[in-house]
């Protein structure tokens, strides 16, 4: 009976064919991921360094130092020096992901290593 409902009759949206990403695209995504990671983690890294370098802040605790920094320098005070770290970390992540994808695609195949010669 075609009038009866069955699991096979459920309609699904048509699958969109997946485009394979190039190594360059994956490397760019890796660089962006590195930038996002640094942007999220940097205020805590900044706070850690301040606590290590300034003895008077060492005993206050992380959140007290963050609160003090925001109060005296504004929210973006937590990102002092951020551009220096970002300048080095984004290219590092870009190269890391790009090389990984290149090696994964061209050198390492399954459980073996493709001959390069």
NUKOLMI-611992 format. One record per residue: residue number from 1; residue in one letter; x, y, z of N, C-alpha, C in turn. Coordinates in steps of 0.05 Angstrom, whole numbers, plus 32768, in hexadecimal, padded with zeros to 4 digits. Atoms other than C-alpha are relative to their C-alpha. Example, Ala and Ser with C-alpha at 12.3 -4.5 7.8 and 13.67 -1.06 7.14 Angstrom:
2
ATOM  nr rest  n_x  n_y  n_z ca_x ca_y ca_z  c_x  c_y  c_z
ATOM   1    A 8012 7FE8 8000 80F6 7FA6 809C 8012 8018 8000
ATOM   2    S 7FF0 7FE8 7FFF 8111 7FEB 808F 7FF1 8016 800E
***
This chain:
117
ATOM  nr rest  n_x  n_y  n_z ca_x ca_y ca_z  c_x  c_y  c_z
ATOM   1    X 8011 7FE8 8000 8000 8000 8000 8011 8019 8000
ATOM   2    X 7FF0 7FE8 8001 801E 8041 7FEB 7FF4 8016 8011
ATOM   3    X 800D 7FEB 7FF0 7FEC 8068 8016 8009 7FFF 801D
ATOM   4    X 7FF7 8003 7FE4 800B 804E 8057 801B 800F 8003
ATOM   5    X 7FE7 7FF2 7FFA 8041 8077 8077 8015 7FEC 8009
ATOM   6    X 7FEA 8011 7FF7 8084 8056 807F 8019 8011 8003
ATOM   7    X 7FE7 7FF1 7FFB 80C9 806C 8095 800E 8006 7FE6
ATOM   8    X 7FF3 7FFB 8019 80E1 8066 804E 7FF4 8017 7FF0
ATOM   9    X 800E 7FEB 800E 80AF 809A 8037 8007 801C 800B
ATOM  10    X 7FFB 7FE5 7FF5 80C9 80D2 8064 8012 800F 7FED
ATOM  11    X 7FF1 7FF0 8013 80E2 810A 803A 8017 800D 800F
ATOM  12    X 7FE9 7FF3 7FF5 8127 8125 8047 8009 8016 7FED
ATOM  13    X 7FF7 7FEC 8012 8144 8164 802C 8016 7FF5 7FEE
ATOM  14    X 7FEB 8009 8013 8170 8159 7FEF 801B 8006 800B
ATOM  15    X 7FE5 7FFB 7FF6 81B8 8151 8003 800F 8011 7FEC
ATOM  16    X 7FEF 7FEF 8010 81E5 8187 7FEA 801B 7FF3 7FFC
ATOM  17    X 7FE6 800D 8004 8223 816A 7FCA 8016 8011 800E
ATOM  18    X 7FEB 7FF3 7FF2 825F 817A 7FF5 8017 8006 7FEE
ATOM  19    X 7FE8 7FF9 8010 8297 81A0 7FD4 8018 7FFA 8012
ATOM  20    X 7FE8 8005 7FF1 82DB 8189 7FE9 8010 801A 8004
ATOM  21    X 7FF0 7FE8 7FFA 8303 81BF 800B 801D 7FFC 7FF7
ATOM  22    X 7FE4 8001 8008 8347 81CE 7FEF 8012 8002 8019
ATOM  23    X 7FED 7FFD 7FEA 8385 81CC 801A 8002 801D 8009
ATOM  24    X 7FFE 7FE3 7FFA 8388 8218 8016 7FE8 8008 8011
ATOM  25    X 8017 7FF9 7FF1 8341 821E 802F 8002 7FF6 801D
ATOM  26    X 7FFD 800B 7FE5 834F 81F0 8069 8015 800F 8010
ATOM  27    X 7FEB 7FF1 7FF2 838E 8217 807A 7FF5 801B 8009
ATOM  28    X 800C 7FE6 7FF8 8367 8259 807A 7FED 7FFC 8017
ATOM  29    X 8012 8006 7FE9 8332 823A 80A7 8011 7FFB 8019
ATOM  30    X 7FEE 8005 7FE9 836B 8223 80D4 800A 801A 800C
ATOM  31    X 7FF7 7FE6 7FF7 8386 826A 80D7 7FEA 800F 800F
ATOM  32    X 8017 7FF3 7FF3 8341 8285 80E8 7FFA 7FF3 801B
ATOM  33    X 8004 800E 7FE6 8339 8250 811E 8015 8008 8015
ATOM  34    X 7FEB 7FF7 7FEE 837B 8265 813B 7FFA 801C 800B
ATOM  35    X 8007 7FE4 7FF8 8365 82AE 813C 7FE9 8000 8015
ATOM  36    X 8017 8002 7FEE 8323 829B 815E 8009 7FF6 801B
ATOM  37    X 7FF6 800C 7FE7 8347 8271 8192 800F 8015 8010
ATOM  38    X 7FF0 7FEB 7FF2 8377 82AA 81A3 7FEE 8016 800B
ATOM  39    X 8012 7FEB 7FF8 833F 82DD 81A6 7FF1 7FF8 8019
ATOM  40    X 800F 8009 7FE8 8319 82B3 81D9 8012 7FFC 8018
ATOM  41    X 7FEF 8007 7FEA 8354 829E 8203 8013 8017 8009
ATOM  42    X 7FEC 7FEC 7FFB 837F 82DD 8201 7FFC 800F 801B
ATOM  43    X 8003 7FF2 7FE7 8360 8302 823C 800A 7FF1 8018
ATOM  44    X 7FF6 8010 7FEA 8372 82C8 826A 801E 7FFD 7FFE
ATOM  45    X 7FE3 8001 8004 83B8 82C3 824C 800C 801B 800A
ATOM  46    X 7FF8 7FE5 7FF7 83C0 830F 8257 8000 8001 801F
ATOM  47    X 8003 7FFF 7FE3 83A8 8308 829F 8016 7FEF 800D
ATOM  48    X 7FEB 8012 7FF5 83D8 82CE 82AC 801B 800E 8000
ATOM  49    X 7FE6 7FF3 8003 8413 82F6 8293 8002 8018 8014
ATOM  50    X 8000 7FE9 7FEC 8400 8334 82BD 8004 7FF5 801C
ATOM  51    X 7FFD 800B 7FE5 83FA 8308 82FB 801C 7FF5 8004
ATOM  52    X 7FE5 800A 7FFD 843E 82E9 82ED 8014 8017 8003
ATOM  53    X 7FEC 7FEA 8000 8462 832B 82E1 7FFC 8014 8016
ATOM  54    X 8006 7FEC 7FEB 8440 8357 8315 7FF9 7FF2 801A
ATOM  55    X 8005 800E 7FE6 8446 833C 835C 7FE7 800A 800E
ATOM  56    X 8017 7FF6 7FF2 840F 836A 8375 7FE6 7FF4 7FF6
ATOM  57    X 8019 800C 800C 83DC 8349 8346 7FFF 7FE2 8004
ATOM  58    X 7FFE 801D 7FFD 83F4 8302 8354 7FED 7FF5 8015
ATOM  59    X 8011 800A 7FEA 83CD 82FB 8394 7FE2 8006 7FFD
ATOM  60    X 801C 7FF8 8003 838C 831A 837A 7FEE 7FEA 7FF4
ATOM  61    X 8010 8013 800D 8375 82E1 834F 7FF9 8009 7FE4
ATOM  62    X 8005 7FFB 801D 8362 82DC 8305 7FE9 8014 7FFC
ATOM  63    X 8017 7FEF 8005 831E 82FC 8308 8003 801C 800B
ATOM  64    X 7FFB 7FE5 7FF5 8334 8336 8334 8012 800F 7FEE
ATOM  65    X 7FEE 7FF3 8013 836C 8345 8303 7FF1 8008 7FE7
ATOM  66    X 8010 7FFA 8018 833B 8342 82C8 7FEF 8019 8006
ATOM  67    X 8012 7FE9 7FF9 830B 8371 82ED 8010 801A 8002
ATOM  68    X 7FF0 7FE8 7FFE 8343 83A1 82FE 8009 800A 7FE5
ATOM  69    X 7FF8 7FF8 801B 835C 83A1 82B6 7FEA 800E 7FF1
ATOM  70    X 8017 7FF4 800E 8317 83AF 829A 7FF9 801C 800C
ATOM  71    X 8007 7FE6 7FF3 830B 83E6 82CE 8014 8016 7FF9
ATOM  72    X 7FEC 7FEB 8005 834D 840A 82C0 8006 8005 7FE3
ATOM  73    X 7FF9 7FFD 801C 8358 83FD 8276 7FE9 7FFA 7FEC
ATOM  74    X 8016 8007 8011 8314 83E9 825B 8001 7FE2 7FF8
ATOM  75    X 8001 801C 8008 82FF 83A6 823E 8018 7FF9 7FEE
ATOM  76    X 7FEB 8006 8013 8333 83AA 8206 801C 8001 800D
ATOM  77    X 7FE7 8002 7FF1 8369 83B2 823B 8008 7FE3 8004
ATOM  78    X 7FFA 801D 7FFE 8364 8366 8241 800E 7FF6 7FE6
ATOM  79    X 7FF4 8008 801A 837D 8363 81F8 8019 800F 7FFA
ATOM  80    X 7FE7 7FF2 8004 83BC 838C 8202 8015 7FEC 7FF8
ATOM  81    X 7FED 8012 800B 83F1 836A 81D8 7FF5 7FEA 7FEF
ATOM  82    X 800E 8014 800F 83BE 8340 81B4 800A 7FFE 7FE3
ATOM  83    X 7FF8 8000 801C 83D4 8356 816F 801B 7FF2 7FFB
ATOM  84    X 7FE6 800D 8003 841B 833C 817A 7FFC 7FE1 8000
ATOM  85    X 8005 801C 7FFF 8402 82F7 818D 7FF0 7FF7 7FE7
ATOM  86    X 8010 8006 8017 83CF 82F7 8155 8011 7FFF 7FE6
ATOM  87    X 7FEE 7FFE 8018 8404 830A 8121 8010 7FE6 7FFD
ATOM  88    X 7FF1 8019 8002 842B 82CB 8132 7FEF 7FE7 7FFF
ATOM  89    X 800F 8019 7FFC 83F5 829A 8143 7FEF 7FF9 7FE7
ATOM  90    X 8011 8006 8018 83C8 82A1 8105 8010 7FF3 7FEA
ATOM  91    X 7FF0 800F 8014 83FF 8290 80D4 8009 7FE5 8009
ATOM  92    X 7FF9 801A 7FF6 8415 8258 8101 7FEA 7FEB 7FFD
ATOM  93    X 8017 8012 8003 83D0 8239 8102 7FFA 7FFB 7FE2
ATOM  94    X 8004 8003 801D 83C9 8245 80B6 8013 7FEB 7FF5
ATOM  95    X 7FEC 8013 8009 840A 8220 80A9 7FFB 7FE4 800B
ATOM  96    X 8004 801A 7FF3 83FB 81E9 80DB 7FE9 7FF0 7FF3
ATOM  97    X 8016 800D 800D 83B7 81D9 80BD 8005 7FFA 7FE3
ATOM  98    X 7FFA 8004 801C 83CF 81E1 8076 8013 7FE9 7FFC
ATOM  99    X 7FEC 8016 8002 840B 81B3 807F 7FF3 7FE5 8008
ATOM 100    X 800E 8019 7FF7 83E0 8180 80A5 7FEF 7FF6 7FE9
ATOM 101    X 8012 8009 8016 83AD 817E 806C 800F 7FF7 7FE8
ATOM 102    X 7FF0 8009 8016 83E2 817A 8037 800C 7FE5 8005
ATOM 103    X 7FF4 801A 7FF9 8406 8141 805A 7FEB 7FEA 8001
ATOM 104    X 8016 8014 7FFE 83C4 811E 8068 7FF6 7FF7 7FE5
ATOM 105    X 800A 8006 801B 83AF 8122 801F 8015 7FF4 7FEE
ATOM 106    X 7FEC 8007 8013 83F1 8117 7FFC 8015 7FEC 8009
ATOM 107    X 7FEB 8011 7FF6 8420 80F1 8029 7FF5 7FE8 8010
ATOM 108    X 800B 8015 7FEF 83FA 80CA 805E 7FE6 7FF6 7FF4
ATOM 109    X 8018 800B 800B 83C7 809C 803F 7FF8 7FE7 800F
ATOM 110    X 8008 8017 7FEF 83A1 806E 806D 8014 7FFB 8015
ATOM 111    X 7FEC 8007 7FEB 83D2 8049 8099 801D 8000 7FF4
ATOM 112    X 7FE6 8001 800D 840C 8051 8068 8009 801C 7FF8
ATOM 113    X 7FF5 7FE7 800A 8438 8087 804D 8005 7FFD 7FE2
ATOM 114    X 7FFD 8001 801D 8434 8095 8003 801D 8007 7FF9
ATOM 115    X 7FE4 7FFB 8008 8478 8093 7FE1 8002 801B 7FF3
ATOM 116    X 7FFC 7FE6 800B 8491 80D8 7FD1 8013 7FFF 7FE8
ATOM 117    X 7FEC 8001 8016 84C4 80BF 7F9D 7FF5 7FEF 7FE9
***
